[in-house]
Amino acid sequence: MYYRINVVPIEIPPLRKRRDDISPLIMYFLDYFCEKYGKTKMFSKALLDKMYQYDWPGNVREMKNAVGLEK
């Protein structure tokens, strides 16, 4: 099955090369966790700036875990 799927390789650049995707992803995960846990949370502008500047070596999975740390 792998060989059939591997016919068209899809390369997705890391988040550090897609800076425009960082803010929408952060807001998506924040909304997701707020709804999941019935909370109303917001990030400060300073924290959003730091998250934007971070390189996210673990990509989207790391970001999801960072946003969902506090329940």
CHARMM-style PDB file with segment names, atoms N, HN, CA, C and O in Angstrom:
ATOM      1  N   MET     1       0.825  -1.182   0.000  1.00  0.00      PROA
ATOM      2  CA  MET     1       0.000   0.000   0.000  1.00  0.00      PROA
ATOM      3  C   MET     1       0.879   1.260   0.000  1.00  0.00      PROA
ATOM      4  O   MET     1       0.542   2.251  -0.648  1.00  0.00      PROA
ATOM      5  N   TYR     2       1.997   1.223   0.721  1.00  0.00      PROA
ATOM      6  HN  TYR     2       2.271   0.418   1.247  1.00  0.00      PROA
ATOM      7  CA  TYR     2       2.888   2.379   0.786  1.00  0.00      PROA
ATOM      8  C   TYR     2       3.330   2.797  -0.613  1.00  0.00      PROA
ATOM      9  O   TYR     2       3.389   3.989  -0.913  1.00  0.00      PROA
ATOM     10  N   TYR     3       3.635   1.845  -1.453  1.00  0.00      PROA
ATOM     11  HN  TYR     3       3.587   0.876  -1.209  1.00  0.00      PROA
ATOM     12  CA  TYR     3       4.135   2.179  -2.790  1.00  0.00      PROA
ATOM     13  C   TYR     3       3.057   2.843  -3.641  1.00  0.00      PROA
ATOM     14  O   TYR     3       3.376   3.647  -4.517  1.00  0.00      PROA
ATOM     15  N   ARG     4       1.814   2.526  -3.404  1.00  0.00      PROA
ATOM     16  HN  ARG     4       1.555   1.873  -2.692  1.00  0.00      PROA
ATOM     17  CA  ARG     4       0.738   3.183  -4.126  1.00  0.00      PROA
ATOM     18  C   ARG     4       0.532   4.610  -3.625  1.00  0.00      PROA
ATOM     19  O   ARG     4       0.243   5.511  -4.411  1.00  0.00      PROA
ATOM     20  N   ILE     5       0.678   4.808  -2.347  1.00  0.00      PROA
ATOM     21  HN  ILE     5       0.913   4.076  -1.708  1.00  0.00      PROA
ATOM     22  CA  ILE     5       0.522   6.146  -1.776  1.00  0.00      PROA
ATOM     23  C   ILE     5       1.717   7.025  -2.118  1.00  0.00      PROA
ATOM     24  O   ILE     5       1.571   8.236  -2.281  1.00  0.00      PROA
ATOM     25  N   ASN     6       2.869   6.439  -2.225  1.00  0.00      PROA
ATOM     26  HN  ASN     6       2.988   5.455  -2.093  1.00  0.00      PROA
ATOM     27  CA  ASN     6       4.114   7.178  -2.439  1.00  0.00      PROA
ATOM     28  C   ASN     6       4.283   7.645  -3.888  1.00  0.00      PROA
ATOM     29  O   ASN     6       5.348   8.159  -4.231  1.00  0.00      PROA
ATOM     30  N   VAL     7       3.297   7.490  -4.729  1.00  0.00      PROA
ATOM     31  HN  VAL     7       2.431   7.073  -4.450  1.00  0.00      PROA
ATOM     32  CA  VAL     7       3.401   7.879  -6.133  1.00  0.00      PROA
ATOM     33  C   VAL     7       3.529   9.394  -6.273  1.00  0.00      PROA
ATOM     34  O   VAL     7       4.308   9.876  -7.095  1.00  0.00      PROA
ATOM     35  N   VAL     8       2.778  10.142  -5.484  1.00  0.00      PROA
ATOM     36  HN  VAL     8       2.145   9.752  -4.816  1.00  0.00      PROA
ATOM     37  CA  VAL     8       2.811  11.598  -5.544  1.00  0.00      PROA
ATOM     38  C   VAL     8       3.317  12.119  -4.202  1.00  0.00      PROA
ATOM     39  O   VAL     8       2.539  12.251  -3.258  1.00  0.00      PROA
ATOM     40  N   PRO     9       4.609  12.415  -4.110  1.00  0.00      PROA
ATOM     41  CA  PRO     9       5.124  12.919  -2.834  1.00  0.00      PROA
ATOM     42  C   PRO     9       4.624  14.342  -2.558  1.00  0.00      PROA
ATOM     43  O   PRO     9       4.617  15.197  -3.444  1.00  0.00      PROA
ATOM     44  N   ILE    10       4.214  14.569  -1.328  1.00  0.00      PROA
ATOM     45  HN  ILE    10       4.220  13.875  -0.608  1.00  0.00      PROA
ATOM     46  CA  ILE    10       3.750  15.892  -0.913  1.00  0.00      PROA
ATOM     47  C   ILE    10       4.726  16.415   0.132  1.00  0.00      PROA
ATOM     48  O   ILE    10       4.933  15.789   1.172  1.00  0.00      PROA
ATOM     49  N   GLU    11       5.311  17.540  -0.147  1.00  0.00      PROA
ATOM     50  HN  GLU    11       5.143  18.048  -0.992  1.00  0.00      PROA
ATOM     51  CA  GLU    11       6.248  18.151   0.791  1.00  0.00      PROA
ATOM     52  C   GLU    11       5.614  19.389   1.397  1.00  0.00      PROA
ATOM     53  O   GLU    11       5.187  20.297   0.684  1.00  0.00      PROA
ATOM     54  N   ILE    12       5.557  19.415   2.715  1.00  0.00      PROA
ATOM     55  HN  ILE    12       5.904  18.677   3.294  1.00  0.00      PROA
ATOM     56  CA  ILE    12       5.027  20.565   3.427  1.00  0.00      PROA
ATOM     57  C   ILE    12       6.194  21.197   4.177  1.00  0.00      PROA
ATOM     58  O   ILE    12       6.806  20.546   5.023  1.00  0.00      PROA
ATOM     59  N   PRO    13       6.510  22.448   3.881  1.00  0.00      PROA
ATOM     60  CA  PRO    13       7.636  23.093   4.560  1.00  0.00      PROA
ATOM     61  C   PRO    13       7.358  23.246   6.057  1.00  0.00      PROA
ATOM     62  O   PRO    13       6.201  23.307   6.471  1.00  0.00      PROA
ATOM     63  N   PRO    14       8.408  23.306   6.860  1.00  0.00      PROA
ATOM     64  CA  PRO    14       8.228  23.477   8.301  1.00  0.00      PROA
ATOM     65  C   PRO    14       7.605  24.842   8.623  1.00  0.00      PROA
ATOM     66  O   PRO    14       7.640  25.765   7.809  1.00  0.00      PROA
ATOM     67  N   LEU    15       7.039  24.945   9.819  1.00  0.00      PROA
ATOM     68  HN  LEU    15       7.010  24.195  10.480  1.00  0.00      PROA
ATOM     69  CA  LEU    15       6.385  26.199  10.223  1.00  0.00      PROA
ATOM     70  C   LEU    15       7.331  27.390  10.198  1.00  0.00      PROA
ATOM     71  O   LEU    15       6.900  28.509   9.918  1.00  0.00      PROA
ATOM     72  N   ARG    16       8.596  27.177  10.481  1.00  0.00      PROA
ATOM     73  HN  ARG    16       8.946  26.268  10.708  1.00  0.00      PROA
ATOM     74  CA  ARG    16       9.534  28.305  10.482  1.00  0.00      PROA
ATOM     75  C   ARG    16       9.668  28.936   9.097  1.00  0.00      PROA
ATOM     76  O   ARG    16      10.117  30.075   8.969  1.00  0.00      PROA
ATOM     77  N   LYS    17       9.275  28.188   8.059  1.00  0.00      PROA
ATOM     78  HN  LYS    17       8.911  27.262   8.163  1.00  0.00      PROA
ATOM     79  CA  LYS    17       9.294  28.724   6.695  1.00  0.00      PROA
ATOM     80  C   LYS    17       7.904  29.163   6.243  1.00  0.00      PROA
ATOM     81  O   LYS    17       7.747  29.693   5.143  1.00  0.00      PROA
ATOM     82  N   ARG    18       6.890  28.943   7.094  1.00  0.00      PROA
ATOM     83  HN  ARG    18       7.018  28.512   7.987  1.00  0.00      PROA
ATOM     84  CA  ARG    18       5.511  29.342   6.776  1.00  0.00      PROA
ATOM     85  C   ARG    18       4.984  30.228   7.901  1.00  0.00      PROA
ATOM     86  O   ARG    18       3.985  29.891   8.537  1.00  0.00      PROA
ATOM     87  N   ARG    19       5.626  31.323   8.145  1.00  0.00      PROA
ATOM     88  HN  ARG    19       6.438  31.596   7.629  1.00  0.00      PROA
ATOM     89  CA  ARG    19       5.275  32.212   9.257  1.00  0.00      PROA
ATOM     90  C   ARG    19       3.815  32.676   9.201  1.00  0.00      PROA
ATOM     91  O   ARG    19       3.204  32.908  10.244  1.00  0.00      PROA
ATOM     92  N   ASP    20       3.260  32.810   8.017  1.00  0.00      PROA
ATOM     93  HN  ASP    20       3.756  32.621   7.169  1.00  0.00      PROA
ATOM     94  CA  ASP    20       1.875  33.272   7.895  1.00  0.00      PROA
ATOM     95  C   ASP    20       0.868  32.260   8.434  1.00  0.00      PROA
ATOM     96  O   ASP    20      -0.272  32.622   8.723  1.00  0.00      PROA
ATOM     97  N   ASP    21       1.272  30.999   8.574  1.00  0.00      PROA
ATOM     98  HN  ASP    21       2.199  30.705   8.340  1.00  0.00      PROA
ATOM     99  CA  ASP    21       0.372  29.965   9.085  1.00  0.00      PROA
ATOM    100  C   ASP    21       0.360  29.890  10.611  1.00  0.00      PROA
ATOM    101  O   ASP    21      -0.519  29.251  11.189  1.00  0.00      PROA
ATOM    102  N   ILE    22       1.311  30.527  11.260  1.00  0.00      PROA
ATOM    103  HN  ILE    22       2.025  31.046  10.791  1.00  0.00      PROA
ATOM    104  CA  ILE    22       1.453  30.387  12.716  1.00  0.00      PROA
ATOM    105  C   ILE    22       0.258  30.982  13.457  1.00  0.00      PROA
ATOM    106  O   ILE    22      -0.346  30.299  14.284  1.00  0.00      PROA
ATOM    107  N   SER    23      -0.092  32.216  13.187  1.00  0.00      PROA
ATOM    108  HN  SER    23       0.399  32.771  12.515  1.00  0.00      PROA
ATOM    109  CA  SER    23      -1.194  32.864  13.913  1.00  0.00      PROA
ATOM    110  C   SER    23      -2.534  32.147  13.729  1.00  0.00      PROA
ATOM    111  O   SER    23      -3.227  31.911  14.719  1.00  0.00      PROA
ATOM    112  N   PRO    24      -2.926  31.790  12.497  1.00  0.00      PROA
ATOM    113  CA  PRO    24      -4.201  31.067  12.355  1.00  0.00      PROA
ATOM    114  C   PRO    24      -4.207  29.711  13.068  1.00  0.00      PROA
ATOM    115  O   PRO    24      -5.229  29.306  13.621  1.00  0.00      PROA
ATOM    116  N   LEU    25      -3.073  29.014  13.054  1.00  0.00      PROA
ATOM    117  HN  LEU    25      -2.243  29.343  12.605  1.00  0.00      PROA
ATOM    118  CA  LEU    25      -3.005  27.730  13.746  1.00  0.00      PROA
ATOM    119  C   LEU    25      -3.121  27.902  15.261  1.00  0.00      PROA
ATOM    120  O   LEU    25      -3.805  27.124  15.926  1.00  0.00      PROA
ATOM    121  N   ILE    26      -2.458  28.910  15.798  1.00  0.00      PROA
ATOM    122  HN  ILE    26      -1.903  29.542  15.258  1.00  0.00      PROA
ATOM    123  CA  ILE    26      -2.550  29.182  17.240  1.00  0.00      PROA
ATOM    124  C   ILE    26      -3.993  29.471  17.620  1.00  0.00      PROA
ATOM    125  O   ILE    26      -4.491  28.941  18.614  1.00  0.00      PROA
ATOM    126  N   MET    27      -4.667  30.302  16.843  1.00  0.00      PROA
ATOM    127  HN  MET    27      -4.262  30.733  16.036  1.00  0.00      PROA
ATOM    128  CA  MET    27      -6.052  30.645  17.152  1.00  0.00      PROA
ATOM    129  C   MET    27      -6.970  29.427  16.998  1.00  0.00      PROA
ATOM    130  O   MET    27      -7.911  29.259  17.774  1.00  0.00      PROA
ATOM    131  N   TYR    28      -6.702  28.585  16.010  1.00  0.00      PROA
ATOM    132  HN  TYR    28      -5.938  28.721  15.380  1.00  0.00      PROA
ATOM    133  CA  TYR    28      -7.496  27.371  15.826  1.00  0.00      PROA
ATOM    134  C   TYR    28      -7.371  26.464  17.052  1.00  0.00      PROA
ATOM    135  O   TYR    28      -8.376  25.992  17.583  1.00  0.00      PROA
ATOM    136  N   PHE    29      -6.136  26.223  17.498  1.00  0.00      PROA
ATOM    137  HN  PHE    29      -5.320  26.606  17.067  1.00  0.00      PROA
ATOM    138  CA  PHE    29      -5.935  25.347  18.656  1.00  0.00      PROA
ATOM    139  C   PHE    29      -6.488  25.977  19.931  1.00  0.00      PROA
ATOM    140  O   PHE    29      -7.022  25.269  20.785  1.00  0.00      PROA
ATOM    141  N   LEU    30      -6.371  27.286  20.071  1.00  0.00      PROA
ATOM    142  HN  LEU    30      -5.937  27.861  19.378  1.00  0.00      PROA
ATOM    143  CA  LEU    30      -6.939  27.955  21.247  1.00  0.00      PROA
ATOM    144  C   LEU    30      -8.456  27.770  21.267  1.00  0.00      PROA
ATOM    145  O   LEU    30      -9.022  27.427  22.305  1.00  0.00      PROA
ATOM    146  N   ASP    31      -9.112  27.990  20.143  1.00  0.00      PROA
ATOM    147  HN  ASP    31      -8.653  28.269  19.299  1.00  0.00      PROA
ATOM    148  CA  ASP    31     -10.567  27.789  20.058  1.00  0.00      PROA
ATOM    149  C   ASP    31     -10.933  26.338  20.337  1.00  0.00      PROA
ATOM    150  O   ASP    31     -11.908  26.060  21.036  1.00  0.00      PROA
ATOM    151  N   TYR    32     -10.152  25.416  19.791  1.00  0.00      PROA
ATOM    152  HN  TYR    32      -9.361  25.641  19.224  1.00  0.00      PROA
ATOM    153  CA  TYR    32     -10.401  23.988  19.981  1.00  0.00      PROA
ATOM    154  C   TYR    32     -10.371  23.623  21.463  1.00  0.00      PROA
ATOM    155  O   TYR    32     -11.285  22.963  21.960  1.00  0.00      PROA
ATOM    156  N   PHE    33      -9.325  24.049  22.169  1.00  0.00      PROA
ATOM    157  HN  PHE    33      -8.584  24.585  21.765  1.00  0.00      PROA
ATOM    158  CA  PHE    33      -9.195  23.687  23.579  1.00  0.00      PROA
ATOM    159  C   PHE    33     -10.190  24.436  24.458  1.00  0.00      PROA
ATOM    160  O   PHE    33     -10.663  23.887  25.454  1.00  0.00      PROA
ATOM    161  N   CYS    34     -10.510  25.660  24.114  1.00  0.00      PROA
ATOM    162  HN  CYS    34     -10.125  26.105  23.305  1.00  0.00      PROA
ATOM    163  CA  CYS    34     -11.524  26.398  24.879  1.00  0.00      PROA
ATOM    164  C   CYS    34     -12.871  25.686  24.788  1.00  0.00      PROA
ATOM    165  O   CYS    34     -13.577  25.550  25.787  1.00  0.00      PROA
ATOM    166  N   GLU    35     -13.220  25.236  23.594  1.00  0.00      PROA
ATOM    167  HN  GLU    35     -12.647  25.346  22.783  1.00  0.00      PROA
ATOM    168  CA  GLU    35     -14.493  24.531  23.427  1.00  0.00      PROA
ATOM    169  C   GLU    35     -14.447  23.165  24.116  1.00  0.00      PROA
ATOM    170  O   GLU    35     -15.417  22.755  24.754  1.00  0.00      PROA
ATOM    171  N   LYS    36     -13.337  22.474  23.988  1.00  0.00      PROA
ATOM    172  HN  LYS    36     -12.549  22.806  23.469  1.00  0.00      PROA
ATOM    173  CA  LYS    36     -13.208  21.133  24.567  1.00  0.00      PROA
ATOM    174  C   LYS    36     -13.344  21.158  26.083  1.00  0.00      PROA
ATOM    175  O   LYS    36     -13.996  20.290  26.665  1.00  0.00      PROA
ATOM    176  N   TYR    37     -12.728  22.153  26.728  1.00  0.00      PROA
ATOM    177  HN  TYR    37     -12.198  22.858  26.255  1.00  0.00      PROA
ATOM    178  CA  TYR    37     -12.718  22.208  28.189  1.00  0.00      PROA
ATOM    179  C   TYR    37     -13.708  23.229  28.756  1.00  0.00      PROA
ATOM    180  O   TYR    37     -13.742  23.445  29.968  1.00  0.00      PROA
ATOM    181  N   GLY    38     -14.508  23.855  27.900  1.00  0.00      PROA
ATOM    182  HN  GLY    38     -14.480  23.680  26.916  1.00  0.00      PROA
ATOM    183  CA  GLY    38     -15.509  24.805  28.372  1.00  0.00      PROA
ATOM    184  C   GLY    38     -14.907  26.030  29.042  1.00  0.00      PROA
ATOM    185  O   GLY    38     -15.440  26.524  30.036  1.00  0.00      PROA
ATOM    186  N   LYS    39     -13.811  26.517  28.508  1.00  0.00      PROA
ATOM    187  HN  LYS    39     -13.377  26.116  27.701  1.00  0.00      PROA
ATOM    188  CA  LYS    39     -13.113  27.679  29.067  1.00  0.00      PROA
ATOM    189  C   LYS    39     -13.159  28.841  28.085  1.00  0.00      PROA
ATOM    190  O   LYS    39     -13.447  28.666  26.901  1.00  0.00      PROA
ATOM    191  N   THR    40     -12.872  30.012  28.595  1.00  0.00      PROA
ATOM    192  HN  THR    40     -12.638  30.154  29.557  1.00  0.00      PROA
ATOM    193  CA  THR    40     -12.694  31.194  27.758  1.00  0.00      PROA
ATOM    194  C   THR    40     -11.311  31.741  28.073  1.00  0.00      PROA
ATOM    195  O   THR    40     -11.102  32.348  29.123  1.00  0.00      PROA
ATOM    196  N   LYS    41     -10.379  31.529  27.173  1.00  0.00      PROA
ATOM    197  HN  LYS    41     -10.549  31.035  26.320  1.00  0.00      PROA
ATOM    198  CA  LYS    41      -8.990  31.968  27.367  1.00  0.00      PROA
ATOM    199  C   LYS    41      -8.563  32.815  26.186  1.00  0.00      PROA
ATOM    200  O   LYS    41      -9.098  32.690  25.084  1.00  0.00      PROA
ATOM    201  N   MET    42      -7.592  33.677  26.433  1.00  0.00      PROA
ATOM    202  HN  MET    42      -7.157  33.778  27.328  1.00  0.00      PROA
ATOM    203  CA  MET    42      -7.008  34.503  25.376  1.00  0.00      PROA
ATOM    204  C   MET    42      -5.507  34.568  25.613  1.00  0.00      PROA
ATOM    205  O   MET    42      -5.038  34.393  26.738  1.00  0.00      PROA
ATOM    206  N   PHE    43      -4.761  34.819  24.551  1.00  0.00      PROA
ATOM    207  HN  PHE    43      -5.142  34.961  23.637  1.00  0.00      PROA
ATOM    208  CA  PHE    43      -3.322  35.030  24.659  1.00  0.00      PROA
ATOM    209  C   PHE    43      -3.042  36.524  24.606  1.00  0.00      PROA
ATOM    210  O   PHE    43      -3.704  37.264  23.879  1.00  0.00      PROA
ATOM    211  N   SER    44      -2.065  36.956  25.376  1.00  0.00      PROA
ATOM    212  HN  SER    44      -1.527  36.354  25.967  1.00  0.00      PROA
ATOM    213  CA  SER    44      -1.660  38.361  25.317  1.00  0.00      PROA
ATOM    214  C   SER    44      -0.918  38.611  24.006  1.00  0.00      PROA
ATOM    215  O   SER    44      -0.413  37.683  23.375  1.00  0.00      PROA
ATOM    216  N   LYS    45      -0.862  39.851  23.620  1.00  0.00      PROA
ATOM    217  HN  LYS    45      -1.272  40.606  24.132  1.00  0.00      PROA
ATOM    218  CA  LYS    45      -0.144  40.237  22.398  1.00  0.00      PROA
ATOM    219  C   LYS    45       1.332  39.859  22.512  1.00  0.00      PROA
ATOM    220  O   LYS    45       1.937  39.410  21.538  1.00  0.00      PROA
ATOM    221  N   ALA    46       1.908  40.040  23.699  1.00  0.00      PROA
ATOM    222  HN  ALA    46       1.417  40.405  24.490  1.00  0.00      PROA
ATOM    223  CA  ALA    46       3.328  39.708  23.902  1.00  0.00      PROA
ATOM    224  C   ALA    46       3.575  38.208  23.699  1.00  0.00      PROA
ATOM    225  O   ALA    46       4.565  37.814  23.082  1.00  0.00      PROA
ATOM    226  N   LEU    47       2.666  37.379  24.222  1.00  0.00      PROA
ATOM    227  HN  LEU    47       1.862  37.700  24.724  1.00  0.00      PROA
ATOM    228  CA  LEU    47       2.829  35.933  24.053  1.00  0.00      PROA
ATOM    229  C   LEU    47       2.649  35.527  22.598  1.00  0.00      PROA
ATOM    230  O   LEU    47       3.394  34.686  22.094  1.00  0.00      PROA
ATOM    231  N   LEU    48       1.679  36.110  21.925  1.00  0.00      PROA
ATOM    232  HN  LEU    48       1.074  36.793  22.334  1.00  0.00      PROA
ATOM    233  CA  LEU    48       1.490  35.805  20.505  1.00  0.00      PROA
ATOM    234  C   LEU    48       2.721  36.193  19.687  1.00  0.00      PROA
ATOM    235  O   LEU    48       3.106  35.478  18.763  1.00  0.00      PROA
ATOM    236  N   ASP    49       3.331  37.319  20.025  1.00  0.00      PROA
ATOM    237  HN  ASP    49       3.018  37.901  20.776  1.00  0.00      PROA
ATOM    238  CA  ASP    49       4.561  37.737  19.335  1.00  0.00      PROA
ATOM    239  C   ASP    49       5.685  36.738  19.556  1.00  0.00      PROA
ATOM    240  O   ASP    49       6.412  36.404  18.621  1.00  0.00      PROA
ATOM    241  N   LYS    50       5.834  36.255  20.793  1.00  0.00      PROA
ATOM    242  HN  LYS    50       5.243  36.527  21.553  1.00  0.00      PROA
ATOM    243  CA  LYS    50       6.876  35.266  21.093  1.00  0.00      PROA
ATOM    244  C   LYS    50       6.607  33.947  20.369  1.00  0.00      PROA
ATOM    245  O   LYS    50       7.530  33.309  19.864  1.00  0.00      PROA
ATOM    246  N   MET    51       5.351  33.548  20.325  1.00  0.00      PROA
ATOM    247  HN  MET    51       4.600  34.066  20.736  1.00  0.00      PROA
ATOM    248  CA  MET    51       5.001  32.313  19.628  1.00  0.00      PROA
ATOM    249  C   MET    51       5.243  32.460  18.129  1.00  0.00      PROA
ATOM    250  O   MET    51       5.632  31.496  17.470  1.00  0.00      PROA
ATOM    251  N   TYR    52       5.022  33.637  17.593  1.00  0.00      PROA
ATOM    252  HN  TYR    52       4.706  34.420  18.129  1.00  0.00      PROA
ATOM    253  CA  TYR    52       5.273  33.895  16.180  1.00  0.00      PROA
ATOM    254  C   TYR    52       6.775  33.824  15.864  1.00  0.00      PROA
ATOM    255  O   TYR    52       7.163  33.354  14.795  1.00  0.00      PROA
ATOM    256  N   GLN    53       7.601  34.284  16.781  1.00  0.00      PROA
ATOM    257  HN  GLN    53       7.285  34.667  17.649  1.00  0.00      PROA
ATOM    258  CA  GLN    53       9.047  34.316  16.565  1.00  0.00      PROA
ATOM    259  C   GLN    53       9.708  32.956  16.801  1.00  0.00      PROA
ATOM    260  O   GLN    53      10.816  32.717  16.321  1.00  0.00      PROA
ATOM    261  N   TYR    54       9.045  32.078  17.526  1.00  0.00      PROA
ATOM    262  HN  TYR    54       8.145  32.272  17.916  1.00  0.00      PROA
ATOM    263  CA  TYR    54       9.605  30.759  17.842  1.00  0.00      PROA
ATOM    264  C   TYR    54       9.706  29.926  16.561  1.00  0.00      PROA
ATOM    265  O   TYR    54       8.862  30.061  15.676  1.00  0.00      PROA
ATOM    266  N   ASP    55      10.722  29.072  16.449  1.00  0.00      PROA
ATOM    267  HN  ASP    55      11.408  28.962  17.168  1.00  0.00      PROA
ATOM    268  CA  ASP    55      10.945  28.296  15.226  1.00  0.00      PROA
ATOM    269  C   ASP    55      10.081  27.034  15.106  1.00  0.00      PROA
ATOM    270  O   ASP    55       9.994  26.474  14.013  1.00  0.00      PROA
ATOM    271  N   TRP    56       9.459  26.580  16.150  1.00  0.00      PROA
ATOM    272  HN  TRP    56       9.530  27.035  17.037  1.00  0.00      PROA
ATOM    273  CA  TRP    56       8.600  25.394  16.154  1.00  0.00      PROA
ATOM    274  C   TRP    56       9.276  24.189  15.523  1.00  0.00      PROA
ATOM    275  O   TRP    56       8.832  23.711  14.479  1.00  0.00      PROA
ATOM    276  N   PRO    57      10.355  23.685  16.145  1.00  0.00      PROA
ATOM    277  CA  PRO    57      11.036  22.518  15.577  1.00  0.00      PROA
ATOM    278  C   PRO    57      10.157  21.269  15.569  1.00  0.00      PROA
ATOM    279  O   PRO    57      10.379  20.365  14.764  1.00  0.00      PROA
ATOM    280  N   GLY    58       9.166  21.208  16.452  1.00  0.00      PROA
ATOM    281  HN  GLY    58       8.985  21.942  17.106  1.00  0.00      PROA
ATOM    282  CA  GLY    58       8.254  20.065  16.463  1.00  0.00      PROA
ATOM    283  C   GLY    58       7.036  20.293  15.593  1.00  0.00      PROA
ATOM    284  O   GLY    58       6.128  19.463  15.559  1.00  0.00      PROA
ATOM    285  N   ASN    59       7.011  21.407  14.892  1.00  0.00      PROA
ATOM    286  HN  ASN    59       7.748  22.082  14.920  1.00  0.00      PROA
ATOM    287  CA  ASN    59       5.940  21.778  13.975  1.00  0.00      PROA
ATOM    288  C   ASN    59       4.578  21.837  14.643  1.00  0.00      PROA
ATOM    289  O   ASN    59       4.471  22.249  15.798  1.00  0.00      PROA
ATOM    290  N   VAL    60       3.543  21.434  13.936  1.00  0.00      PROA
ATOM    291  HN  VAL    60       3.630  21.099  12.998  1.00  0.00      PROA
ATOM    292  CA  VAL    60       2.162  21.626  14.376  1.00  0.00      PROA
ATOM    293  C   VAL    60       1.868  20.831  15.649  1.00  0.00      PROA
ATOM    294  O   VAL    60       1.131  21.304  16.514  1.00  0.00      PROA
ATOM    295  N   ARG    61       2.425  19.652  15.771  1.00  0.00      PROA
ATOM    296  HN  ARG    61       3.024  19.267  15.068  1.00  0.00      PROA
ATOM    297  CA  ARG    61       2.195  18.847  16.975  1.00  0.00      PROA
ATOM    298  C   ARG    61       2.725  19.564  18.221  1.00  0.00      PROA
ATOM    299  O   ARG    61       2.067  19.571  19.262  1.00  0.00      PROA
ATOM    300  N   GLU    62       3.891  20.155  18.117  1.00  0.00      PROA
ATOM    301  HN  GLU    62       4.425  20.150  17.271  1.00  0.00      PROA
ATOM    302  CA  GLU    62       4.448  20.906  19.242  1.00  0.00      PROA
ATOM    303  C   GLU    62       3.563  22.112  19.576  1.00  0.00      PROA
ATOM    304  O   GLU    62       3.321  22.407  20.747  1.00  0.00      PROA
ATOM    305  N   MET    63       3.087  22.799  18.543  1.00  0.00      PROA
ATOM    306  HN  MET    63       3.284  22.559  17.592  1.00  0.00      PROA
ATOM    307  CA  MET    63       2.233  23.962  18.766  1.00  0.00      PROA
ATOM    308  C   MET    63       0.933  23.551  19.461  1.00  0.00      PROA
ATOM    309  O   MET    63       0.495  24.214  20.401  1.00  0.00      PROA
ATOM    310  N   LYS    64       0.329  22.481  19.011  1.00  0.00      PROA
ATOM    311  HN  LYS    64       0.684  21.942  18.247  1.00  0.00      PROA
ATOM    312  CA  LYS    64      -0.910  22.003  19.630  1.00  0.00      PROA
ATOM    313  C   LYS    64      -0.697  21.703  21.106  1.00  0.00      PROA
ATOM    314  O   LYS    64      -1.518  22.074  21.945  1.00  0.00      PROA
ATOM    315  N   ASN    65       0.395  21.038  21.421  1.00  0.00      PROA
ATOM    316  HN  ASN    65       1.063  20.737  20.740  1.00  0.00      PROA
ATOM    317  CA  ASN    65       0.703  20.726  22.816  1.00  0.00      PROA
ATOM    318  C   ASN    65       0.990  21.974  23.632  1.00  0.00      PROA
ATOM    319  O   ASN    65       0.618  22.045  24.803  1.00  0.00      PROA
ATOM    320  N   ALA    66       1.645  22.958  23.033  1.00  0.00      PROA
ATOM    321  HN  ALA    66       1.947  22.901  22.081  1.00  0.00      PROA
ATOM    322  CA  ALA    66       1.950  24.203  23.755  1.00  0.00      PROA
ATOM    323  C   ALA    66       0.684  24.987  24.044  1.00  0.00      PROA
ATOM    324  O   ALA    66       0.549  25.549  25.131  1.00  0.00      PROA
ATOM    325  N   VAL    67      -0.231  25.041  23.119  1.00  0.00      PROA
ATOM    326  HN  VAL    67      -0.122  24.585  22.236  1.00  0.00      PROA
ATOM    327  CA  VAL    67      -1.478  25.773  23.301  1.00  0.00      PROA
ATOM    328  C   VAL    67      -2.376  25.059  24.312  1.00  0.00      PROA
ATOM    329  O   VAL    67      -3.060  25.711  25.101  1.00  0.00      PROA
ATOM    330  N   GLY    68      -2.378  23.731  24.291  1.00  0.00      PROA
ATOM    331  HN  GLY    68      -1.823  23.202  23.649  1.00  0.00      PROA
ATOM    332  CA  GLY    68      -3.263  22.965  25.139  1.00  0.00      PROA
ATOM    333  C   GLY    68      -2.697  22.603  26.490  1.00  0.00      PROA
ATOM    334  O   GLY    68      -3.291  21.786  27.194  1.00  0.00      PROA
ATOM    335  N   LEU    69      -1.561  23.183  26.888  1.00  0.00      PROA
ATOM    336  HN  LEU    69      -1.080  23.847  26.316  1.00  0.00      PROA
ATOM    337  CA  LEU    69      -0.941  22.819  28.160  1.00  0.00      PROA
ATOM    338  C   LEU    69      -1.828  23.119  29.365  1.00  0.00      PROA
ATOM    339  O   LEU    69      -2.000  22.270  30.240  1.00  0.00      PROA
ATOM    340  N   GLU    70      -2.378  24.294  29.409  1.00  0.00      PROA
ATOM    341  HN  GLU    70      -2.239  24.983  28.698  1.00  0.00      PROA
ATOM    342  CA  GLU    70      -3.193  24.680  30.565  1.00  0.00      PROA
ATOM    343  C   GLU    70      -4.643  24.367  30.266  1.00  0.00      PROA
ATOM    344  O   GLU    70      -5.211  24.854  29.288  1.00  0.00      PROA
ATOM    345  N   LYS    71      -5.227  23.558  31.110  1.00  0.00      PROA
ATOM    346  HN  LYS    71      -4.766  23.163  31.904  1.00  0.00      PROA
ATOM    347  CA  LYS    71      -6.627  23.156  30.882  1.00  0.00      PROA
ATOM    348  C   LYS    71      -7.554  23.904  31.781  1.00  0.00      PROA
ATOM    349  OT1 LYS    71      -8.766  23.696  31.729  1.00  0.00      PROA
TER     350      LYS     71
END
